[in-house]
């Protein structure tokens, strides 16, 4: 059986935590920041955990973690 290939696009965006969950950064922090509140921009700096429904799909395309 050949090795499975890792989806490189997903691997660059997601990291696997020690407990096996997937960690991602939040969207909407790249431009048009003047209309967003300070509180919202601070929150967008923090990482987030991927939803369980998406984590199942990620585990298939990232067979060896990320």
Long-range contacts (C-beta under 8 A, 24 or more apart in sequence): 4-63, 4-64, 6-61, 6-62, 6-63, 6-64, 6-66, 7-61, 7-62, 10-58, 10-61, 10-62, 10-66, 11-62, 11-66, 14-50, 14-58, 14-62, 14-66, 15-66, 16-62, 16-65, 16-66, 17-49, 21-49, 21-50, 21-55, 22-49, 22-50, 22-54, 22-55, 22-58, 22-59, 22-66, 23-47, 23-48, 23-49, 23-50, 24-48, 24-49, 24-50
